Amino acid sequence: MSYSKLSAPSWRAPPETVTLGKNEVHVWRASLELPSSQVQALQHDLSEEELERAKRFHFQRHRTHFIVARRLLRTILGRYLKTQPSQLRFRYGPQGKPELDGEAAQRALRFNVSHSYGVALYAVTHDWEIGVDVERIRPDLAGEKIAERFFSPREAAMLRALPARMQQEAFFTCWTRKEAYLKAKGEGLTLRLDEFEVSVVPGEPAALLSVKGDPQEASQWSLKELDPGPGYVGALAVKGHGWHLRCWQWEE
């Protein structure tokens, strides 16, 4: 186990009936790798808009992962709402952040989704603003030039100061924490990655350290490291404190 995974929660099999408390955040981990015969059946529960989005992917594997990810999202949310997956409707914020629409929107259920190379994370809660991100560790992307381009000068300096064996994981640790925060804010690319800082050193608690132009912003947020599995890094961002995290392993 690497140092940066020491504080990450473990994944457990969910109870038959999952109850989401008011001060709880649930994160589900799932594999998107399914036989093509099963993928065909899953499409029946998706909307026309989702099917059109799936067609835009050039590679079949990416289309498959999108279809499975959306069907799992509907299934997981349906468990909390006691609703059939096909009955759920979604709307999207100005920067594309998904929300429930229709009658389900009145239940104040918030969620966020991320997937990378066949691994998906789903975060679900009541009322809290949340964002989740998962990335596979790819050595070709964890370069010093990319860090200097997208990270703050202090973050880039912290990465350079680490031993070489730790830099790749630290790069994606930083990246996922930033992405989780951006997704929770729902601001997409309107907030640049170098305009806020997060903790990056493996072994340090996940934290939003500062936000340019807003000295109070960082204190309003909680960040939590997640362990999606070997070769992956994950992070959760929640606006607020005093919440309890439960991590479930999806099996179907």
Backbone torsions as a table, in degrees:
resi	resn	phi	psi	omega
1	MET	NA	132.9	-179.8
2	SER	-80.7	161.2	-176.2
3	TYR	-58.8	-38.2	-174.1
4	SER	-72.5	-7.3	-179.7
5	LYS	-99.4	1.2	-174.7
6	LEU	-61.4	-34.6	-175.7
7	SER	-97.5	-1.1	-176.6
8	ALA	-74.8	137.4	-179.2
9	PRO	-71.8	158.1	179.0
10	SER	-91.3	160.8	-177.8
11	TRP	-99.7	133.5	-177.2
12	ARG	-123.7	156.9	173.7
13	ALA	-69.8	131.4	-177.5
14	PRO	-73.9	154.6	173.3
15	PRO	-68.1	166.1	-178.4
16	GLU	-60.2	-38.3	176.0
17	THR	-115.8	116.4	-177.8
18	VAL	-94.9	124.6	178.4
19	THR	-111.8	130.6	-178.3
20	LEU	-103.8	108.4	178.8
21	GLY	-72.5	161.5	-177.7
22	LYS	-61.6	-32.1	-178.9
23	ASN	-106.6	27.8	-179.2
24	GLU	-113.0	149.8	168.3
25	VAL	-123.8	126.1	177.3
26	HIS	-106.6	134.5	173.7
27	VAL	-122.2	128.0	178.8
28	TRP	-106.3	136.8	173.5
29	ARG	-108.9	135.1	-177.8
30	ALA	-146.0	152.4	172.3
31	SER	-93.2	140.6	178.8
32	LEU	-100.2	6.0	-178.2
33	GLU	-87.1	105.5	179.0
34	LEU	-131.7	153.8	175.0
35	PRO	-60.9	148.0	-177.7
36	SER	-59.0	-31.3	179.3
37	SER	-63.3	-37.8	177.9
38	GLN	-72.8	-35.6	-179.3
39	VAL	-62.4	-39.9	178.9
40	GLN	-57.9	-41.5	-178.4
41	ALA	-68.9	-32.1	-177.8
42	LEU	-67.2	-25.6	-175.4
43	GLN	-64.0	-22.6	-176.4
44	HIS	-65.8	-22.1	-179.0
45	ASP	-92.5	-2.9	-178.4
46	LEU	-90.6	156.3	178.0
47	SER	-80.3	167.0	176.8
48	GLU	-60.9	-37.7	179.7
49	GLU	-63.5	-41.8	179.4
50	GLU	-66.9	-39.7	179.0
51	LEU	-66.1	-37.0	176.9
52	GLU	-65.6	-40.1	177.6
53	ARG	-63.5	-38.1	179.4
54	ALA	-62.4	-37.7	-178.1
55	LYS	-66.5	-20.9	-176.8
56	ARG	-75.5	-16.4	179.2
57	PHE	-74.0	133.0	-176.3
58	HIS	-72.5	-39.7	-176.5
59	PHE	-96.7	140.1	-178.6
60	GLN	-59.5	-38.6	-179.0
61	ARG	-61.5	-39.9	179.3
62	HIS	-67.6	-38.6	176.9
63	ARG	-62.6	-43.6	-179.4
64	THR	-61.9	-46.5	-179.6
65	HIS	-62.0	-39.3	179.0
66	PHE	-63.8	-45.8	-178.8
67	ILE	-62.0	-47.0	-179.6
68	VAL	-64.7	-41.6	-179.5
69	ALA	-61.5	-43.3	-179.5
70	ARG	-69.2	-38.7	178.7
71	ARG	-66.1	-40.3	177.4
72	LEU	-65.3	-38.7	176.5
73	LEU	-57.9	-47.2	179.5
74	ARG	-62.8	-39.8	-178.7
75	THR	-67.8	-44.6	-179.2
76	ILE	-64.8	-47.6	178.2
77	LEU	-63.1	-36.6	179.1
78	GLY	-62.6	-30.5	178.3
79	ARG	-66.2	-39.4	179.3
80	TYR	-73.9	-36.8	-174.8
81	LEU	-91.7	-6.5	-176.7
82	LYS	55.4	48.7	-176.9
83	THR	-131.8	144.8	175.8
84	GLN	-63.8	138.4	-178.1
85	PRO	-52.1	-39.2	-176.2
86	SER	-69.9	-16.7	-176.5
87	GLN	-85.3	-12.0	-177.4
88	LEU	-75.4	143.7	177.2
89	ARG	-124.4	147.7	-176.7
90	PHE	-125.3	151.5	169.1
91	ARG	-129.1	167.5	-173.8
92	TYR	-131.4	138.5	178.0
93	GLY	-70.9	177.5	-177.7
94	PRO	-56.0	-31.7	-179.9
95	GLN	-104.2	15.3	173.7
96	GLY	91.4	6.1	179.4
97	LYS	-70.9	126.0	-176.7
98	PRO	-78.1	147.1	174.9
99	GLU	-140.7	159.5	173.9
100	LEU	-71.7	147.0	178.9
101	ASP	-125.7	168.4	179.0
102	GLY	74.3	-150.5	-177.2
103	GLU	-61.8	-35.8	-178.6
104	ALA	-62.9	-25.2	-179.2
105	ALA	-64.9	-22.4	-178.7
106	GLN	-75.9	-9.3	-176.5
107	ARG	-86.2	-1.7	177.2
108	ALA	58.3	32.2	177.5
109	LEU	-90.4	125.5	179.7
110	ARG	-113.3	150.0	-177.0
111	PHE	-152.7	165.0	173.7
112	ASN	-154.2	153.1	-172.5
113	VAL	-135.3	145.0	171.7
114	SER	-148.8	143.0	173.5
115	HIS	-146.2	150.4	-176.8
116	SER	-150.9	120.5	174.7
117	TYR	48.9	49.6	172.0
118	GLY	88.3	-2.3	177.1
119	VAL	-113.7	131.4	-178.4
120	ALA	-123.4	145.7	172.9
121	LEU	-123.6	136.1	178.3
122	TYR	-124.3	122.5	177.7
123	ALA	-107.3	132.4	-176.8
124	VAL	-135.7	138.2	179.6
125	THR	-160.8	173.8	172.2
126	HIS	-101.7	126.7	168.4
127	ASP	70.7	-39.8	-177.1
128	TRP	-62.2	141.6	170.9
129	GLU	-79.0	124.5	-175.1
130	ILE	-134.4	154.8	173.7
131	GLY	-146.8	144.5	-179.6
132	VAL	-135.0	147.5	178.0
133	ASP	-145.1	142.6	174.4
134	VAL	-133.8	139.8	178.3
135	GLU	-139.8	141.1	170.5
136	ARG	-81.1	139.1	179.7
137	ILE	-72.1	114.5	-178.1
138	ARG	-121.0	111.5	-176.8
139	PRO	-57.1	-29.7	-177.3
140	ASP	-68.5	-19.0	-179.0
141	LEU	-101.3	-16.0	-173.8
142	ALA	-90.4	52.8	-177.7
143	GLY	-97.0	158.6	-179.2
144	GLU	-63.3	-38.1	-178.7
145	LYS	-64.6	-39.5	178.5
146	ILE	-66.6	-41.5	178.2
147	ALA	-61.3	-43.7	-179.4
148	GLU	-67.6	-27.4	180.0
149	ARG	-77.4	-39.4	-171.5
150	PHE	-107.6	-25.5	-177.4
151	PHE	-93.9	166.4	176.0
152	SER	-71.1	159.2	177.4
153	PRO	-56.1	-38.0	-179.8
154	ARG	-68.3	-40.9	178.0
155	GLU	-63.5	-45.2	179.2
156	ALA	-61.0	-38.5	179.0
157	ALA	-66.9	-39.2	178.3
158	MET	-63.9	-37.9	177.9
159	LEU	-65.4	-44.4	-179.5
160	ARG	-63.1	-29.2	-176.7
161	ALA	-78.1	-13.2	-178.8
162	LEU	-79.0	153.9	172.4
163	PRO	-57.8	148.1	-176.0
164	ALA	-55.6	-36.0	-177.2
165	ARG	-66.9	-17.5	-177.6
166	MET	-102.7	-10.1	-168.8
167	GLN	-69.7	-38.1	-178.9
168	GLN	-62.9	-48.9	179.8
169	GLU	-65.2	-38.4	178.9
170	ALA	-64.5	-37.2	177.6
171	PHE	-58.1	-49.8	-177.7
172	PHE	-75.8	-24.9	171.1
173	THR	-61.0	-47.1	177.4
174	CYS	-62.7	-45.3	-176.2
175	TRP	-62.2	-47.5	-177.1
176	THR	-67.4	-35.4	177.9
177	ARG	-66.2	-38.2	177.6
178	LYS	-67.1	-45.9	-179.1
179	GLU	-64.0	-40.4	179.1
180	ALA	-60.7	-42.1	178.4
181	TYR	-64.4	-45.8	179.3
182	LEU	-60.8	-41.3	-179.1
183	LYS	-68.2	-37.1	177.0
184	ALA	-64.6	-38.9	178.5
185	LYS	-70.2	-26.0	-178.3
186	GLY	70.6	26.3	-175.8
187	GLU	-103.8	-2.6	176.8
188	GLY	54.1	-131.3	-177.3
189	LEU	-89.2	8.7	178.8
190	THR	-72.0	-21.1	175.6
191	LEU	-112.9	117.2	-176.7
192	ARG	-71.6	149.9	-177.6
193	LEU	-63.8	-26.1	-178.9
194	ASP	-90.4	6.1	179.8
195	GLU	-94.1	1.9	174.4
196	PHE	-148.9	158.9	-174.8
197	GLU	-126.2	143.3	176.6
198	VAL	-127.1	164.7	174.5
199	SER	-71.2	142.9	-175.1
200	VAL	-129.6	-17.2	-173.2
201	VAL	-76.4	123.6	177.4
202	PRO	-54.6	134.2	-177.8
203	GLY	99.3	-18.6	176.9
204	GLU	-87.0	147.2	176.3
205	PRO	-60.4	144.2	175.8
206	ALA	-66.1	134.5	-178.1
207	ALA	-159.4	144.9	167.0
208	LEU	-86.8	117.5	-171.8
209	LEU	-89.6	-40.4	-177.9
210	SER	-163.9	155.0	175.7
211	VAL	-131.2	125.8	-176.5
212	LYS	-58.9	128.3	176.5
213	GLY	81.7	0.6	-178.8
214	ASP	-144.5	87.6	-176.1
215	PRO	-62.1	-23.6	-176.4
216	GLN	-91.0	-14.3	-172.5
217	GLU	-61.1	-46.3	-174.4
218	ALA	-60.0	-35.9	-177.0
219	SER	-70.0	-13.8	-178.7
220	GLN	-86.9	-7.3	-172.1
221	TRP	-116.9	149.6	171.9
222	SER	-117.1	135.9	173.1
223	LEU	-117.7	143.5	180.0
224	LYS	-135.5	133.2	176.2
225	GLU	-77.8	140.5	176.3
226	LEU	-120.8	151.5	179.0
227	ASP	-116.2	91.5	-178.0
228	PRO	-70.8	-16.4	-179.1
229	GLY	138.7	172.1	-178.7
230	PRO	-56.8	131.0	178.6
231	GLY	85.7	2.6	-179.4
232	TYR	-127.1	156.7	175.6
233	VAL	-132.1	143.6	179.8
234	GLY	-141.8	159.4	179.4
235	ALA	-151.1	151.2	178.1
236	LEU	-125.6	134.0	176.0
237	ALA	-119.8	132.0	-179.0
238	VAL	-133.4	132.3	175.7
239	LYS	-83.8	106.6	-179.1
240	GLY	128.5	175.4	-178.3
241	HIS	-135.2	167.9	177.2
242	GLY	83.3	15.4	178.2
243	TRP	-95.8	159.8	-178.2
244	HIS	-116.2	134.0	-176.5
245	LEU	-100.7	133.7	170.7
246	ARG	-124.7	133.9	-177.6
247	CYS	-116.2	123.6	-176.8
248	TRP	-115.0	144.7	174.0
249	GLN	-99.0	118.7	-178.9
250	TRP	-76.9	129.0	173.7
251	GLU	-135.9	131.3	-179.6
252	GLU	-131.4	NA	NA
